[in-house]
Amino acid sequence: MTTYVRVRTYVVGSSYWEPMFQQEIKRKMHPFMAEMCYDATADKVHAELELEGKDYLAESVAISPENRIPRKELHCLIQKLEGLRTEAQNEPPNSLLKQIFTGLYLPEPSAAPELYRLYRYEGNTHLAIIWGLLPKNDKRGHSLQNLNARHFFPSEYVERGIGATLKVLALISAVAIITATVSYICFRAEISEFIGA
């Protein structure tokens, strides 16, 4: 924990890694939120995401321009957060769900991409979040209440949509056509000059 600080609850000052919070988070946000195992004596935390008896975080990679979040996965995260928002709005102020929704902050992806992990499961790429802590050198965070998942992750961390891909392909094709046309014109000019000579 030398690099990060824990996010504390505003009611009792404990962390969101307490079992009662973890159970509620797992119930609402599984499998996006990893299970956080905190050793208070050593002040260390271990994150894991166990599916069918295997810890998939052990083989995960951090999000990056080379390892992007699939758009389908981002859409699933948006749905989870919207469901959480709808339910939390009807909860009393001191309920666990309300505390989680208003008080739990996720770190800025650009400041701590290593806390957002991608892993392979059943042939697909999935996102897991190591949560409940913020980098000491950049404590910017977003509460679940204010988080807009559609714009939360920088574009370089998200797979391009079909439209963007088609635009890139169209641009490449246009450049290739222009290059070929210029080459043809230059070739015709050289031939004409040669014949004229």
C-alpha positions as a Markdown table, in Angstrom:
| # | Residue | x | y | z |
|---|---|---|---|---|
| 1 | Met | 0.0 | 0.0 | 0.0 |
| 2 | Thr | 3.0 | 2.3 | -0.4 |
| 3 | Thr | 1.7 | 3.5 | -3.8 |
| 4 | Tyr | -2.1 | 3.8 | -3.1 |
| 5 | Val | -4.5 | 5.0 | -0.4 |
| 6 | Arg | -7.7 | 3.3 | 0.6 |
| 7 | Val | -11.0 | 4.9 | -0.1 |
| 8 | Arg | -12.8 | 5.3 | 3.3 |
| 9 | Thr | -16.5 | 5.3 | 3.9 |
| 10 | Tyr | -17.9 | 8.6 | 5.1 |
| 11 | Val | -20.1 | 7.0 | 7.8 |
| 12 | Val | -17.7 | 5.0 | 10.0 |
| 13 | Gly | -14.3 | 5.7 | 8.4 |
| 14 | Ser | -13.7 | 2.0 | 7.5 |
| 15 | Ser | -12.8 | 0.9 | 4.0 |
| 16 | Tyr | -15.1 | -0.5 | 1.4 |
| 17 | Trp | -13.2 | -3.7 | 1.7 |
| 18 | Glu | -15.2 | -4.6 | 4.8 |
| 19 | Pro | -17.2 | -7.9 | 4.2 |
| 20 | Met | -20.6 | -6.2 | 4.3 |
| 21 | Phe | -19.6 | -3.8 | 1.6 |
| 22 | Gln | -17.9 | -6.4 | -0.5 |
| 23 | Gln | -20.9 | -8.7 | -0.5 |
| 24 | Glu | -23.1 | -5.8 | -1.7 |
| 25 | Ile | -20.7 | -4.8 | -4.4 |
| 26 | Lys | -20.3 | -8.3 | -5.6 |
| 27 | Arg | -24.1 | -8.7 | -5.7 |
| 28 | Lys | -24.6 | -5.6 | -7.8 |
| 29 | Met | -21.4 | -5.3 | -9.9 |
| 30 | His | -20.2 | -8.9 | -10.5 |
| 31 | Pro | -18.0 | -9.8 | -12.3 |
| 32 | Phe | -16.6 | -6.3 | -12.9 |
| 33 | Met | -15.4 | -5.7 | -9.4 |
| 34 | Ala | -12.6 | -7.9 | -8.2 |
| 35 | Glu | -12.6 | -9.4 | -4.7 |
| 36 | Met | -10.3 | -7.4 | -2.4 |
| 37 | Cys | -8.5 | -9.3 | 0.4 |
| 38 | Tyr | -7.0 | -6.8 | 2.8 |
| 39 | Asp | -4.3 | -7.8 | 5.4 |
| 40 | Ala | -4.5 | -5.0 | 8.0 |
| 41 | Thr | -1.5 | -6.3 | 9.9 |
| 42 | Ala | 0.8 | -6.1 | 6.9 |
| 43 | Asp | -1.1 | -3.3 | 5.3 |
| 44 | Lys | -1.3 | -5.2 | 2.0 |
| 45 | Val | -4.2 | -6.0 | -0.3 |
| 46 | His | -4.7 | -8.8 | -2.8 |
| 47 | Ala | -7.2 | -8.7 | -5.6 |
| 48 | Glu | -8.6 | -11.8 | -7.2 |
| 49 | Leu | -11.5 | -12.7 | -9.5 |
| 50 | Glu | -12.4 | -16.3 | -9.2 |
| 51 | Leu | -14.6 | -18.0 | -11.8 |
| 52 | Glu | -15.2 | -21.7 | -11.7 |
| 53 | Gly | -12.3 | -22.1 | -9.2 |
| 54 | Lys | -9.7 | -20.2 | -11.2 |
| 55 | Asp | -8.3 | -16.7 | -10.4 |
| 56 | Tyr | -8.4 | -14.9 | -13.8 |
| 57 | Leu | -6.7 | -11.8 | -12.5 |
| 58 | Ala | -3.5 | -13.8 | -12.2 |
| 59 | Glu | -3.4 | -13.9 | -16.0 |
| 60 | Ser | -4.8 | -10.4 | -16.7 |
| 61 | Val | -3.2 | -7.4 | -18.3 |
| 62 | Ala | -3.6 | -3.7 | -17.7 |
| 63 | Ile | -5.7 | -1.6 | -20.2 |
| 64 | Ser | -3.5 | 0.2 | -22.7 |
| 65 | Pro | -3.6 | 1.4 | -26.3 |
| 66 | Glu | -2.4 | -2.2 | -27.2 |
| 67 | Asn | -5.0 | -3.9 | -24.8 |
| 68 | Arg | -8.3 | -2.1 | -25.3 |
| 69 | Ile | -11.7 | -2.7 | -23.6 |
| 70 | Pro | -14.2 | -4.3 | -26.0 |
| 71 | Arg | -17.2 | -2.1 | -26.7 |
| 72 | Lys | -19.5 | -4.9 | -25.7 |
| 73 | Glu | -17.9 | -5.1 | -22.3 |
| 74 | Leu | -18.1 | -1.4 | -21.8 |
| 75 | His | -21.8 | -1.6 | -22.7 |
| 76 | Cys | -22.3 | -4.3 | -20.0 |
| 77 | Leu | -20.6 | -2.1 | -17.5 |
| 78 | Ile | -22.9 | 0.8 | -18.4 |
| 79 | Gln | -25.9 | -1.4 | -17.8 |
| 80 | Lys | -24.6 | -2.5 | -14.4 |
| 81 | Leu | -24.1 | 1.1 | -13.3 |
| 82 | Glu | -27.5 | 2.2 | -14.6 |
| 83 | Gly | -29.1 | -0.7 | -12.6 |
| 84 | Leu | -27.2 | 0.3 | -9.5 |
| 85 | Arg | -28.2 | 4.0 | -10.0 |
| 86 | Thr | -31.9 | 3.1 | -10.3 |
| 87 | Glu | -31.8 | 1.0 | -7.2 |
| 88 | Ala | -29.7 | 3.3 | -5.1 |
| 89 | Gln | -32.1 | 6.3 | -5.7 |
| 90 | Asn | -34.8 | 4.5 | -3.8 |
| 91 | Glu | -32.6 | 3.5 | -0.8 |
| 92 | Pro | -32.4 | 5.3 | 2.5 |
| 93 | Pro | -29.3 | 7.5 | 3.1 |
| 94 | Asn | -27.5 | 5.2 | 5.4 |
| 95 | Ser | -28.1 | 2.0 | 3.5 |
| 96 | Leu | -25.1 | 0.0 | 2.3 |
| 97 | Leu | -26.0 | 0.5 | -1.3 |
| 98 | Lys | -26.5 | 4.2 | -0.9 |
| 99 | Gln | -23.1 | 4.5 | 0.8 |
| 100 | Ile | -21.4 | 2.6 | -2.0 |
| 101 | Phe | -23.1 | 4.5 | -4.7 |
| 102 | Thr | -22.3 | 8.0 | -3.3 |
| 103 | Gly | -19.0 | 7.3 | -1.6 |
| 104 | Leu | -17.0 | 4.8 | -3.5 |
| 105 | Tyr | -14.6 | 6.4 | -5.9 |
| 106 | Leu | -12.9 | 4.7 | -8.9 |
| 107 | Pro | -9.4 | 6.1 | -9.9 |
| 108 | Glu | -8.9 | 8.1 | -13.1 |
| 109 | Pro | -8.0 | 5.4 | -15.8 |
| 110 | Ser | -5.3 | 7.6 | -17.2 |
| 111 | Ala | -3.7 | 7.9 | -13.7 |
| 112 | Ala | -3.9 | 4.2 | -12.8 |
| 113 | Pro | -4.5 | 2.0 | -15.9 |
| 114 | Glu | -3.0 | -0.9 | -14.0 |
| 115 | Leu | -6.1 | -1.0 | -11.8 |
| 116 | Tyr | -8.3 | -1.8 | -14.8 |
| 117 | Arg | -7.5 | -5.3 | -16.0 |
| 118 | Leu | -8.5 | -7.4 | -19.0 |
| 119 | Tyr | -8.7 | -11.1 | -18.9 |
| 120 | Arg | -9.9 | -13.9 | -21.2 |
| 121 | Tyr | -12.9 | -16.1 | -20.2 |
| 122 | Glu | -14.8 | -18.5 | -22.5 |
| 123 | Gly | -13.1 | -17.1 | -25.6 |
| 124 | Asn | -14.0 | -13.4 | -24.8 |
| 125 | Thr | -12.1 | -10.5 | -23.3 |
| 126 | His | -13.6 | -9.1 | -20.1 |
| 127 | Leu | -12.9 | -6.1 | -17.8 |
| 128 | Ala | -12.1 | -6.3 | -14.1 |
| 129 | Ile | -11.7 | -3.4 | -11.8 |
| 130 | Ile | -9.3 | -3.3 | -8.8 |
| 131 | Trp | -11.3 | -0.9 | -6.6 |
| 132 | Gly | -11.3 | 0.8 | -3.2 |
| 133 | Leu | -8.0 | 2.6 | -3.6 |
| 134 | Leu | -6.5 | 5.6 | -5.3 |
| 135 | Pro | -2.9 | 6.4 | -6.4 |
| 136 | Lys | -1.2 | 8.6 | -3.8 |
| 137 | Asn | 0.4 | 10.8 | -6.4 |
| 138 | Asp | -2.9 | 11.4 | -8.3 |
| 139 | Lys | -6.1 | 11.1 | -6.1 |
| 140 | Arg | -8.5 | 12.1 | -8.8 |
| 141 | Gly | -11.5 | 9.8 | -8.7 |
| 142 | His | -15.1 | 9.4 | -9.8 |
| 143 | Ser | -17.8 | 8.3 | -7.5 |
| 144 | Leu | -20.2 | 5.7 | -8.9 |
| 145 | Gln | -22.9 | 8.3 | -8.5 |
| 146 | Asn | -21.2 | 10.8 | -10.9 |
| 147 | Leu | -19.4 | 8.3 | -13.1 |
| 148 | Asn | -20.4 | 8.4 | -16.8 |
| 149 | Ala | -19.1 | 5.1 | -18.1 |
| 150 | Arg | -19.6 | 6.1 | -21.7 |
| 151 | His | -16.9 | 8.8 | -21.4 |
| 152 | Phe | -15.0 | 7.5 | -18.4 |
| 153 | Phe | -12.3 | 5.7 | -20.3 |
| 154 | Pro | -10.0 | 7.6 | -22.7 |
| 155 | Ser | -10.6 | 6.6 | -26.3 |
| 156 | Glu | -7.1 | 5.0 | -26.6 |
| 157 | Tyr | -8.3 | 2.4 | -24.0 |
| 158 | Val | -11.5 | 1.4 | -25.8 |
| 159 | Glu | -11.8 | -0.6 | -29.0 |
| 160 | Arg | -12.8 | 1.4 | -32.0 |
| 161 | Gly | -16.4 | 1.0 | -33.1 |
| 162 | Ile | -17.3 | -0.3 | -36.6 |
| 163 | Gly | -17.9 | 3.2 | -37.8 |
| 164 | Ala | -14.5 | 4.4 | -36.7 |
| 165 | Thr | -12.9 | 1.4 | -38.2 |
| 166 | Leu | -14.7 | 2.0 | -41.6 |
| 167 | Lys | -13.5 | 5.6 | -41.5 |
| 168 | Val | -9.9 | 4.5 | -41.0 |
| 169 | Leu | -10.2 | 1.9 | -43.8 |
| 170 | Ala | -11.8 | 4.5 | -46.1 |
| 171 | Leu | -9.0 | 7.0 | -45.4 |
| 172 | Ile | -6.4 | 4.3 | -46.1 |
| 173 | Ser | -8.1 | 3.5 | -49.4 |
| 174 | Ala | -8.3 | 7.1 | -50.3 |
| 175 | Val | -4.6 | 7.6 | -49.7 |
| 176 | Ala | -3.8 | 4.5 | -51.7 |
| 177 | Ile | -5.9 | 5.7 | -54.6 |
| 178 | Ile | -4.3 | 9.2 | -54.5 |
| 179 | Thr | -0.8 | 7.6 | -54.4 |
| 180 | Ala | -1.6 | 5.3 | -57.3 |
| 181 | Thr | -3.0 | 8.2 | -59.3 |
| 182 | Val | 0.0 | 10.4 | -58.7 |
| 183 | Ser | 2.3 | 7.5 | -59.6 |
| 184 | Tyr | 0.4 | 7.0 | -62.9 |
| 185 | Ile | 0.5 | 10.6 | -63.8 |
| 186 | Cys | 4.2 | 10.7 | -63.1 |
| 187 | Phe | 4.7 | 7.6 | -65.2 |
| 188 | Arg | 2.7 | 9.1 | -68.1 |
| 189 | Ala | 4.7 | 12.2 | -67.9 |
| 190 | Glu | 8.0 | 10.3 | -68.0 |
| 191 | Ile | 6.8 | 8.2 | -71.0 |
| 192 | Ser | 5.7 | 11.3 | -72.9 |
| 193 | Glu | 9.0 | 13.0 | -72.2 |
| 194 | Phe | 10.8 | 9.9 | -73.4 |
| 195 | Ile | 8.8 | 9.7 | -76.6 |
| 196 | Gly | 9.1 | 13.4 | -77.2 |
| 197 | Ala | 12.9 | 13.1 | -76.9 |
